[in-house]
Amino acid sequence: MDDLADRAELVLSELLANALQHADAPPDGEVETRYERLPKGIRIEVHDADDAKPRVQPLSTEAESGRGLALVHALTGGEWGVGPREGVGKRVWAVVTLDDPAWKATA
């Protein structure tokens, strides 16, 4: 799993940053992370209490933010998504694998 660490940490930090900055959750709403080890990688989930789904923003050289999900998409080969969570809110998930062809092409 050492080969995944840098990408997994970056994906986690982007998903957490989105949940903390953009989720319009109640003050007592929590952000939760979950991880699942897979045969060739890891599934990362970030849960928050906001129902609004994140969207990939158009990239702009002038924008100071808005690149997080595009980066997650690139680091996971597009294997990420949004789904409901138990209770209120959503879960945003991403899978980082050892054999991601998109990553190998840029590494």
LUMTILUM-384508 format. One line per field, with one value per residue: residue number from 1; y, z, x negated of N, C-alpha, C, O, CB in turn. Coordinates in steps of 0.02 Angstrom, whole numbers, plus 50000, padded with zeros to 5 digits. Glycine has a CB too. Example, Ala and Ser with C-alpha at 12.3 -4.5 7.8 and 13.67 -1.06 7.14 Angstrom:
<atoms>
seq = [1 | 2]
n.Y = [49716 | 49888]
n.Z = [50390 | 50354]
n.X = [49340 | 49358]
ca.Y = [49775 | 49947]
ca.Z = [50390 | 50357]
ca.X = [49385 | 49316]
c.Y = [49835 | 50002]
c.Z = [50390 | 50394]
c.X = [49340 | 49355]
o.Y = [49834 | 50057]
o.Z = [50423 | 50402]
o.X = [49288 | 49330]
cb.Y = [49776 | 49970]
cb.Z = [50452 | 50286]
cb.X = [49435 | 49296]
</atoms>
This chain:
<atoms>
seq = [1 | 2 | 3 | 4 | 5 | 6 | 7 | 8 | 9 | 10 | 11 | 12 | 13 | 14 | 15 | 16 | 17 | 18 | 19 | 20 | 21 | 22 | 23 | 24 | 25 | 26 | 27 | 28 | 29 | 30 | 31 | 32 | 33 | 34 | 35 | 36 | 37 | 38 | 39 | 40 | 41 | 42 | 43 | 44 | 45 | 46 | 47 | 48 | 49 | 50 | 51 | 52 | 53 | 54 | 55 | 56 | 57 | 58 | 59 | 60 | 61 | 62 | 63 | 64 | 65 | 66 | 67 | 68 | 69 | 70 | 71 | 72 | 73 | 74 | 75 | 76 | 77 | 78 | 79 | 80 | 81 | 82 | 83 | 84 | 85 | 86 | 87 | 88 | 89 | 90 | 91 | 92 | 93 | 94 | 95 | 96 | 97 | 98 | 99 | 100 | 101 | 102 | 103 | 104 | 105 | 106 | 107]
n.Y = [49940 | 50057 | 50116 | 50179 | 50279 | 50422 | 50468 | 50426 | 50501 | 50630 | 50626 | 50601 | 50721 | 50817 | 50778 | 50792 | 50930 | 50983 | 50941 | 51009 | 51144 | 51169 | 51100 | 51129 | 51110 | 51074 | 51159 | 51062 | 50957 | 50820 | 50773 | 50628 | 50498 | 50352 | 50197 | 50069 | 49928 | 49863 | 49729 | 49779 | 49909 | 50053 | 50108 | 50262 | 50356 | 50502 | 50568 | 50680 | 50795 | 50863 | 50872 | 50917 | 50886 | 50873 | 50954 | 50940 | 51075 | 51191 | 51208 | 51344 | 51461 | 51578 | 51557 | 51537 | 51427 | 51270 | 51160 | 51038 | 50919 | 50889 | 50855 | 50743 | 50660 | 50641 | 50577 | 50458 | 50395 | 50422 | 50349 | 50380 | 50448 | 50500 | 50467 | 50421 | 50430 | 50339 | 50402 | 50580 | 50676 | 50648 | 50537 | 50546 | 50459 | 50379 | 50281 | 50224 | 50145 | 50023 | 49988 | 50091 | 50152 | 50285 | 50354 | 50291 | 50331 | 50463 | 50464]
n.Z = [50000 | 50011 | 49889 | 49857 | 49948 | 49937 | 49834 | 49889 | 50008 | 49956 | 49884 | 49991 | 50066 | 49977 | 49965 | 50098 | 50117 | 50028 | 50092 | 50214 | 50174 | 50085 | 50117 | 50170 | 50311 | 50468 | 50620 | 50714 | 50635 | 50578 | 50500 | 50426 | 50400 | 50304 | 50266 | 50152 | 50125 | 49973 | 49854 | 49760 | 49801 | 49882 | 49952 | 49983 | 50085 | 50118 | 50227 | 50249 | 50320 | 50227 | 50093 | 49965 | 49810 | 49761 | 49622 | 49477 | 49435 | 49298 | 49235 | 49266 | 49232 | 49303 | 49420 | 49597 | 49667 | 49659 | 49593 | 49653 | 49639 | 49506 | 49516 | 49601 | 49512 | 49414 | 49488 | 49521 | 49408 | 49366 | 49447 | 49554 | 49655 | 49709 | 49837 | 49932 | 50111 | 50264 | 50354 | 50364 | 50229 | 50127 | 50045 | 49983 | 49877 | 49831 | 49734 | 49745 | 49655 | 49628 | 49496 | 49411 | 49254 | 49208 | 49301 | 49292 | 49166 | 49183 | 49283]
n.X = [49959 | 49892 | 49861 | 49977 | 49998 | 49966 | 50054 | 50177 | 50182 | 50188 | 50310 | 50398 | 50377 | 50427 | 50563 | 50604 | 50580 | 50675 | 50794 | 50786 | 50778 | 50884 | 51001 | 51161 | 51203 | 51288 | 51233 | 51195 | 51170 | 51076 | 50922 | 50870 | 50751 | 50718 | 50639 | 50594 | 50504 | 50451 | 50422 | 50326 | 50305 | 50377 | 50530 | 50599 | 50703 | 50798 | 50910 | 51045 | 51166 | 51242 | 51356 | 51329 | 51251 | 51081 | 50999 | 50898 | 50802 | 50786 | 50623 | 50513 | 50388 | 50384 | 50456 | 50455 | 50487 | 50579 | 50530 | 50524 | 50611 | 50585 | 50452 | 50464 | 50534 | 50435 | 50334 | 50393 | 50428 | 50555 | 50637 | 50742 | 50875 | 51041 | 51156 | 51303 | 51306 | 51323 | 51454 | 51455 | 51389 | 51242 | 51124 | 50963 | 50861 | 50707 | 50595 | 50434 | 50312 | 50181 | 50156 | 50198 | 50222 | 50225 | 50149 | 50024 | 49986 | 49951 | 49858]
ca.Y = [50000 | 50116 | 50147 | 50217 | 50327 | 50492 | 50482 | 50418 | 50559 | 50689 | 50617 | 50612 | 50792 | 50854 | 50762 | 50824 | 51002 | 50998 | 50932 | 51062 | 51211 | 51178 | 51068 | 51174 | 51064 | 51107 | 51168 | 51001 | 50905 | 50793 | 50745 | 50562 | 50464 | 50279 | 50169 | 49998 | 49901 | 49822 | 49688 | 49818 | 49979 | 50074 | 50149 | 50316 | 50389 | 50558 | 50577 | 50742 | 50801 | 50905 | 50832 | 50944 | 50846 | 50913 | 50951 | 50959 | 51142 | 51203 | 51233 | 51411 | 51483 | 51634 | 51536 | 51521 | 51363 | 51235 | 51107 | 50978 | 50859 | 50873 | 50820 | 50676 | 50623 | 50623 | 50531 | 50394 | 50370 | 50432 | 50303 | 50415 | 50465 | 50526 | 50427 | 50436 | 50398 | 50322 | 50463 | 50642 | 50694 | 50610 | 50511 | 50552 | 50405 | 50375 | 50220 | 50232 | 50078 | 50016 | 49980 | 50144 | 50169 | 50357 | 50375 | 50264 | 50369 | 50528 | 50455]
ca.Z = [50000 | 50011 | 49823 | 49853 | 50003 | 49917 | 49799 | 49935 | 50053 | 49918 | 49872 | 50055 | 50085 | 49933 | 49984 | 50163 | 50107 | 49999 | 50143 | 50265 | 50145 | 50044 | 50143 | 50210 | 50361 | 50532 | 50659 | 50749 | 50584 | 50579 | 50440 | 50445 | 50347 | 50306 | 50220 | 50141 | 50087 | 49916 | 49832 | 49725 | 49818 | 49941 | 49941 | 50032 | 50087 | 50163 | 50239 | 50282 | 50332 | 50176 | 50037 | 49901 | 49780 | 49732 | 49550 | 49449 | 49408 | 49239 | 49255 | 49244 | 49256 | 49349 | 49481 | 49653 | 49694 | 49613 | 49556 | 49695 | 49610 | 49444 | 49539 | 49623 | 49452 | 49382 | 49531 | 49529 | 49342 | 49360 | 49491 | 49614 | 49647 | 49765 | 49852 | 49996 | 50171 | 50313 | 50388 | 50325 | 50196 | 50071 | 50051 | 49922 | 49880 | 49777 | 49738 | 49721 | 49643 | 49605 | 49424 | 49377 | 49194 | 49202 | 49344 | 49264 | 49106 | 49203 | 49336]
ca.X = [50000 | 49849 | 49865 | 50040 | 50004 | 49968 | 50117 | 50234 | 50183 | 50211 | 50381 | 50432 | 50375 | 50473 | 50632 | 50617 | 50584 | 50741 | 50846 | 50780 | 50788 | 50944 | 51061 | 51203 | 51230 | 51301 | 51172 | 51176 | 51159 | 51009 | 50891 | 50843 | 50714 | 50716 | 50591 | 50601 | 50448 | 50471 | 50365 | 50274 | 50308 | 50415 | 50589 | 50601 | 50768 | 50808 | 50982 | 51065 | 51238 | 51272 | 51381 | 51306 | 51198 | 51027 | 50992 | 50833 | 50807 | 50744 | 50557 | 50497 | 50322 | 50393 | 50490 | 50411 | 50509 | 50623 | 50495 | 50520 | 50641 | 50548 | 50392 | 50486 | 50549 | 50372 | 50296 | 50429 | 50449 | 50627 | 50675 | 50767 | 50945 | 51079 | 51214 | 51335 | 51278 | 51374 | 51474 | 51455 | 51327 | 51214 | 51055 | 50924 | 50813 | 50657 | 50554 | 50366 | 50286 | 50112 | 50152 | 50236 | 50185 | 50218 | 50094 | 49961 | 49968 | 49923 | 49807]
c.Y = [50064 | 50154 | 50190 | 50278 | 50399 | 50510 | 50477 | 50477 | 50621 | 50685 | 50630 | 50686 | 50833 | 50841 | 50794 | 50900 | 51022 | 50993 | 50989 | 51131 | 51221 | 51147 | 51116 | 51131 | 51102 | 51111 | 51104 | 50943 | 50883 | 50774 | 50681 | 50533 | 50389 | 50254 | 50094 | 49975 | 49854 | 49781 | 49727 | 49891 | 49993 | 50117 | 50199 | 50346 | 50447 | 50570 | 50645 | 50747 | 50846 | 50861 | 50856 | 50904 | 50892 | 50904 | 50970 | 51027 | 51148 | 51233 | 51301 | 51430 | 51541 | 51614 | 51518 | 51455 | 51328 | 51180 | 51040 | 50916 | 50840 | 50835 | 50750 | 50633 | 50598 | 50570 | 50462 | 50364 | 50375 | 50388 | 50338 | 50431 | 50490 | 50482 | 50447 | 50403 | 50380 | 50384 | 50522 | 50650 | 50647 | 50581 | 50520 | 50500 | 50409 | 50312 | 50235 | 50162 | 50080 | 50015 | 50030 | 50166 | 50245 | 50383 | 50353 | 50306 | 50436 | 50522 | 50448]
c.Z = [50000 | 49944 | 49815 | 49899 | 49981 | 49882 | 49845 | 49983 | 50018 | 49904 | 49936 | 50073 | 50041 | 49951 | 50051 | 50156 | 50077 | 50051 | 50193 | 50237 | 50115 | 50072 | 50188 | 50260 | 50426 | 50573 | 50695 | 50700 | 50583 | 50509 | 50462 | 50386 | 50359 | 50253 | 50212 | 50099 | 50033 | 49894 | 49799 | 49743 | 49881 | 49918 | 49999 | 50028 | 50136 | 50166 | 50271 | 50283 | 50282 | 50118 | 49969 | 49874 | 49751 | 49657 | 49530 | 49416 | 49344 | 49262 | 49225 | 49272 | 49306 | 49416 | 49535 | 49686 | 49642 | 49574 | 49593 | 49663 | 49543 | 49462 | 49563 | 49562 | 49418 | 49422 | 49537 | 49461 | 49332 | 49405 | 49557 | 49601 | 49711 | 49775 | 49918 | 50053 | 50217 | 50352 | 50339 | 50290 | 50140 | 50089 | 49983 | 49928 | 49821 | 49788 | 49706 | 49715 | 49620 | 49530 | 49385 | 49315 | 49185 | 49242 | 49315 | 49204 | 49124 | 49253 | 49306]
c.X = [49957 | 49852 | 49927 | 50042 | 50010 | 50033 | 50177 | 50239 | 50208 | 50286 | 50420 | 50433 | 50422 | 50546 | 50651 | 50624 | 50651 | 50796 | 50844 | 50796 | 50857 | 51007 | 51099 | 51240 | 51246 | 51236 | 51149 | 51165 | 51087 | 50987 | 50856 | 50805 | 50717 | 50669 | 50605 | 50541 | 50475 | 50411 | 50309 | 50276 | 50347 | 50474 | 50592 | 50671 | 50766 | 50883 | 50993 | 51141 | 51274 | 51294 | 51355 | 51246 | 51144 | 51024 | 50922 | 50843 | 50765 | 50677 | 50543 | 50429 | 50328 | 50423 | 50440 | 50430 | 50551 | 50590 | 50496 | 50549 | 50609 | 50484 | 50409 | 50500 | 50485 | 50334 | 50328 | 50448 | 50523 | 50669 | 50692 | 50841 | 50976 | 51140 | 51245 | 51298 | 51336 | 51391 | 51474 | 51388 | 51306 | 51146 | 51023 | 50868 | 50765 | 50617 | 50486 | 50337 | 50214 | 50106 | 50193 | 50197 | 50176 | 50159 | 50027 | 49939 | 49936 | 49866 | 49737]
o.Y = [50118 | 50215 | 50233 | 50322 | 50434 | 50561 | 50518 | 50501 | 50660 | 50735 | 50665 | 50712 | 50880 | 50887 | 50819 | 50930 | 51071 | 51036 | 51014 | 51172 | 51275 | 51166 | 51141 | 51118 | 51156 | 51072 | 51094 | 50886 | 50925 | 50760 | 50681 | 50544 | 50365 | 50286 | 50061 | 50000 | 49811 | 49797 | 49712 | 49933 | 49951 | 50156 | 50179 | 50361 | 50442 | 50582 | 50666 | 50707 | 50865 | 50819 | 50818 | 50891 | 50943 | 50852 | 51012 | 51035 | 51114 | 51277 | 51314 | 51416 | 51552 | 51651 | 51486 | 51430 | 51353 | 51154 | 50990 | 50864 | 50781 | 50788 | 50702 | 50574 | 50540 | 50523 | 50414 | 50312 | 50336 | 50389 | 50326 | 50429 | 50499 | 50461 | 50487 | 50354 | 50404 | 50416 | 50514 | 50634 | 50612 | 50597 | 50503 | 50498 | 50437 | 50291 | 50257 | 50123 | 50131 | 50039 | 50015 | 50198 | 50267 | 50427 | 50391 | 50314 | 50464 | 50570 | 50441]
o.Z = [49990 | 49942 | 49770 | 49891 | 50003 | 49897 | 49842 | 49997 | 50047 | 49910 | 49935 | 50093 | 50066 | 49953 | 50060 | 50186 | 50097 | 50055 | 50213 | 50272 | 50119 | 50052 | 50237 | 50254 | 50437 | 50563 | 50704 | 50721 | 50587 | 50465 | 50511 | 50328 | 50416 | 50201 | 50260 | 50044 | 50047 | 49912 | 49809 | 49705 | 49926 | 49871 | 50057 | 49973 | 50190 | 50115 | 50314 | 50252 | 50294 | 50095 | 49920 | 49910 | 49721 | 49630 | 49562 | 49374 | 49337 | 49305 | 49167 | 49330 | 49346 | 49465 | 49521 | 49728 | 49586 | 49526 | 49566 | 49661 | 49526 | 49426 | 49547 | 49561 | 49397 | 49394 | 49556 | 49459 | 49294 | 49400 | 49608 | 49545 | 49762 | 49726 | 49955 | 50044 | 50207 | 50381 | 50281 | 50319 | 50111 | 50141 | 49931 | 49978 | 49768 | 49845 | 49649 | 49763 | 49596 | 49502 | 49331 | 49322 | 49157 | 49220 | 49314 | 49193 | 49084 | 49264 | 49342]
o.X = [49983 | 49847 | 49930 | 50083 | 50055 | 50064 | 50222 | 50294 | 50246 | 50321 | 50471 | 50485 | 50454 | 50586 | 50706 | 50669 | 50681 | 50839 | 50897 | 50825 | 50885 | 51062 | 51072 | 51300 | 51219 | 51190 | 51089 | 51154 | 51041 | 51028 | 50819 | 50824 | 50719 | 50660 | 50625 | 50530 | 50517 | 50355 | 50250 | 50252 | 50351 | 50469 | 50589 | 50695 | 50735 | 50915 | 50955 | 51175 | 51331 | 51256 | 51359 | 51198 | 51159 | 51045 | 50890 | 50888 | 50715 | 50676 | 50558 | 50415 | 50283 | 50416 | 50388 | 50393 | 50558 | 50620 | 50472 | 50516 | 50607 | 50465 | 50374 | 50481 | 50481 | 50306 | 50295 | 50482 | 50552 | 50731 | 50660 | 50865 | 50942 | 51171 | 51216 | 51262 | 51392 | 51347 | 51491 | 51336 | 51347 | 51117 | 51052 | 50833 | 50781 | 50605 | 50482 | 50337 | 50189 | 50056 | 50219 | 50145 | 50126 | 50122 | 49979 | 49879 | 49898 | 49830 | 49688]
cb.Y = [50000 | 50096 | 50094 | 50172 | 50320 | 50508 | 50434 | 50352 | 50572 | 50696 | 50545 | 50572 | 50819 | 50835 | 50686 | 50808 | 51026 | 50949 | 50864 | 51062 | 51223 | 51151 | 51003 | 51214 | 51006 | 51068 | 51223 | 50982 | 50930 | 50733 | 50796 | 50514 | 50488 | 50249 | 50181 | 49981 | 49865 | 49866 | 49635 | 49811 | 50017 | 50114 | 50106 | 50370 | 50338 | 50623 | 50520 | 50804 | 50827 | 50961 | 50834 | 51019 | 50800 | 50895 | 50997 | 50906 | 51194 | 51252 | 51183 | 51462 | 51504 | 51686 | 51477 | 51576 | 51373 | 51283 | 51128 | 50991 | 50870 | 50938 | 50860 | 50682 | 50667 | 50685 | 50560 | 50404 | 50298 | 50422 | 50238 | 50480 | 50406 | 50601 | 50354 | 50414 | 50445 | 50264 | 50478 | 50702 | 50698 | 50654 | 50436 | 50626 | 50337 | 50438 | 50160 | 50277 | 50042 | 49952 | 49911 | 50203 | 50141 | 50393 | 50348 | 50191 | 50381 | 50571 | 50393]
cb.Z = [50060 | 50026 | 49769 | 49868 | 50049 | 49871 | 49741 | 49975 | 50081 | 49853 | 49846 | 50111 | 50079 | 49860 | 49987 | 50213 | 50061 | 49941 | 50179 | 50294 | 50093 | 49977 | 50182 | 50164 | 50375 | 50572 | 50710 | 50801 | 50515 | 50626 | 50406 | 50466 | 50345 | 50297 | 50244 | 50105 | 50134 | 49859 | 49785 | 49651 | 49762 | 49990 | 49937 | 50019 | 50107 | 50139 | 50284 | 50246 | 50401 | 50152 | 50036 | 49908 | 49724 | 49764 | 49516 | 49398 | 49460 | 49188 | 49235 | 49267 | 49198 | 49317 | 49467 | 49705 | 49761 | 49566 | 49545 | 49759 | 49600 | 49404 | 49595 | 49668 | 49403 | 49372 | 49599 | 49571 | 49333 | 49290 | 49504 | 49629 | 49623 | 49754 | 49853 | 49996 | 50207 | 50360 | 50448 | 50370 | 50246 | 50008 | 50074 | 49912 | 49881 | 49775 | 49702 | 49770 | 49592 | 49634 | 49406 | 49424 | 49134 | 49225 | 49415 | 49244 | 49063 | 49232 | 49379]
cb.X = [50046 | 49777 | 49863 | 50098 | 49944 | 49909 | 50126 | 50227 | 50112 | 50172 | 50396 | 50398 | 50303 | 50461 | 50642 | 50560 | 50526 | 50756 | 50837 | 50710 | 50736 | 50932 | 51043 | 51253 | 51181 | 51355 | 51183 | 51228 | 51181 | 51004 | 50841 | 50900 | 50641 | 50788 | 50518 | 50669 | 50398 | 50499 | 50389 | 50282 | 50337 | 50369 | 50656 | 50545 | 50824 | 50769 | 51010 | 51034 | 51251 | 51223 | 51456 | 51287 | 51226 | 50959 | 51043 | 50806 | 50783 | 50779 | 50502 | 50552 | 50278 | 50437 | 50537 | 50413 | 50550 | 50651 | 50424 | 50555 | 50715 | 50532 | 50358 | 50550 | 50590 | 50328 | 50287 | 50491 | 50426 | 50648 | 50635 | 50725 | 50983 | 51100 | 51196 | 51408 | 51228 | 51351 | 51428 | 51470 | 51273 | 51208 | 51054 | 50895 | 50850 | 50611 | 50589 | 50322 | 50328 | 50082 | 50174 | 50249 | 50220 | 50282 | 50103 | 49970 | 50029 | 49977 | 49822]
</atoms>
